[in-house]
């Protein structure tokens, strides 16, 4: 429906797939592409492009970091008990 209804915008409309956005290699590149697209909108002030991969990792891959954080907390708790 949306692709047909707004076909005059198709040449400027980026398409982002979930798989690409969550991929370890393509994800940061897709996030940069999204940032560049959103920056074209009036009133949108994007973050610096070199910061995008870091923000992408914190937002999209946050679960990958949880086990290490939990390990550190567990080790800290054990150390306090000793």
Order of alpha helices (4+ residues) and beta strands (2+ residues): alpha-alpha-alpha-alpha-alpha
